[in-house]
Amino acid sequence: VELVEGASYLGQPLPFSLTTLIWIEALVIGYIEFQRNAELDPEKRLYPGGYFDPLGLASDPEKIDNLKLAEIKHSRLAMIAFLIFGIQAAYTGKGPISFIASFNS
């Protein structure tokens, strides 16, 4: 996406200019952050999603702690995998899917 009027994304024309979309995003995120910071209850101010178990699926505090730890571990693993994809793309000049396709052939 280039910073020009009439830009497109995945071959589809954008309904607004990119500058307009950036302003809309900045205003929406700014409003959300303002509302989050205005909350006085520390449990509700948690970022990004608030309460960990909104559906009440884990009633045991030990199970909740295990689920939180698992989420952190999985998130870290995903970040490392994404970093490796980026290094691989910079080194080989191919993204992960095209690299796997050429590796298997």
C-alpha positions in Angstrom: 0.0 0.0 0.0 1.5 3.3 -1.0 0.6 6.7 0.4 -1.3 7.8 -2.6 -4.9 8.6 -3.4 -6.7 5.6 -5.0 -4.5 3.1 -3.3 -5.5 -0.6 -3.2 -5.0 -3.5 -0.9 -4.9 -7.0 -2.3 -6.2 -5.7 -5.6 -9.2 -4.1 -4.0 -9.5 -0.2 -4.1 -9.6 1.4 -0.7 -12.8 3.4 0.0 -10.8 6.2 1.7 -7.4 7.7 1.2 -4.7 6.1 3.3 -4.3 9.4 5.2 -8.0 9.3 6.2 -7.7 5.7 7.3 -4.7 6.6 9.5 -6.6 9.4 11.1 -9.6 7.2 11.8 -7.4 4.5 13.3 -5.6 7.1 15.5 -8.9 8.5 16.8 -10.5 5.2 17.5 -7.5 3.8 19.3 -7.0 7.0 21.2 -10.7 6.9 22.4 -10.4 3.3 23.5 -7.2 4.0 25.4 -8.7 7.1 27.0 -11.7 5.0 28.2 -9.5 2.2 29.5 -7.3 4.7 31.4 -10.4 6.4 32.9 -11.4 3.1 34.7 -10.6 3.2 38.4 -10.9 -0.6 39.0 -7.4 -2.2 38.3 -9.0 -5.5 37.3 -10.9 -3.8 34.5 -7.9 -1.7 33.4 -6.0 -4.8 32.4 -4.7 -4.7 28.9 -5.7 -5.8 26.2 -8.7 -8.0 26.9 -9.5 -7.4 30.6 -10.7 -10.3 32.6 -8.9 -13.6 31.7 -11.8 -16.0 31.9 -15.0 -14.1 31.0 -17.0 -17.3 30.4 -16.1 -18.8 33.7 -14.7 -22.0 32.2 -12.0 -22.4 34.9 -13.4 -22.2 38.4 -10.2 -23.6 40.1 -7.6 -20.8 40.8 -4.8 -23.3 40.1 -6.4 -24.2 36.7 -6.7 -20.4 35.9 -3.0 -19.9 36.7 -2.0 -22.9 34.5 -4.1 -21.5 31.6 -2.5 -18.1 32.0 1.0 -19.6 32.0 0.1 -21.8 28.9 -1.1 -18.7 27.1 2.1 -16.8 27.8 4.2 -19.8 26.7 2.3 -20.2 23.5 2.5 -16.5 22.8 6.2 -16.5 23.3 6.6 -19.5 21.0 4.5 -17.8 18.3 6.6 -14.7 18.5 9.8 -16.7 18.2 8.4 -18.5 15.1 7.4 -15.2 13.6 10.9 -13.9 14.2 12.4 -17.0 12.5 10.0 -16.5 9.5 11.3 -12.9 9.2 15.0 -14.0 9.4 14.4 -16.7 6.9 12.6 -14.3 4.5 15.5 -11.8 4.8 18.1 -14.5 4.3 16.5 -16.5 1.5 14.3 -13.8 -0.1 11.3 -16.2 0.2 8.4 -16.2 2.6 7.5 -19.2 4.7 5.0 -20.7 2.3 7.1 -20.4 -0.9 10.1 -21.7 1.1 8.2 -24.8 2.2 7.0 -25.3 -1.4 10.5 -25.1 -2.8 11.9 -27.3 0.1 9.3 -30.1 -0.6 9.9 -30.1 -4.3 
